[in-house]
């Protein structure tokens, strides 16, 4: 009988001891780097397009200038590369105005905010990036940028709605 009590006591102590170690391991979660995640979403080739069926984005027009639709940027392509939590590079093709979108430059996250970037020409941009994913189709990312450019006499608010589609039919490396 004494032997059974010792075995039971040893078993209970062993269980409590092993639970304590598991708790220590689980209590150290891996930190999530939101800037790195956002930078990975931003990397890619973006085209202007109407953003459809997205309740989060009210404005469906690809480009607006002070709320009015603008067509001169319709063939613009934005490439964001080497993005990381420290920023990255961008280049643009078919831009109408270098004050609005320079041909190339660098960017960083403004004030460590994943929804604000600061371009190398000192333009601060609010951004909203989102994934639209239908498992039967390739992934589609949307990017809304809004920023103000001074035109000498007044500030002009620009809004650009970009789309980036994953090229892989299996959504790999997107």
Secondary structure as GFF3:
##gff-version 3
##sequence-region A 1 174
A	DSSP	alpha_helix	2	26	.	.	.	ID=ss1
A	DSSP	alpha_helix	34	42	.	.	.	ID=ss2
A	DSSP	beta_strand	44	48	.	.	.	ID=ss3
A	DSSP	beta_strand	63	65	.	.	.	ID=ss4
A	DSSP	beta_strand	68	69	.	.	.	ID=ss5
A	DSSP	beta_strand	77	84	.	.	.	ID=ss6
A	DSSP	beta_strand	87	93	.	.	.	ID=ss7
A	DSSP	beta_strand	104	109	.	.	.	ID=ss8
A	DSSP	three_ten_helix	110	112	.	.	.	ID=ss9
A	DSSP	beta_strand	116	119	.	.	.	ID=ss10
A	DSSP	beta_strand	124	132	.	.	.	ID=ss11
A	DSSP	beta_strand	140	150	.	.	.	ID=ss12
A	DSSP	beta_strand	155	165	.	.	.	ID=ss13
###
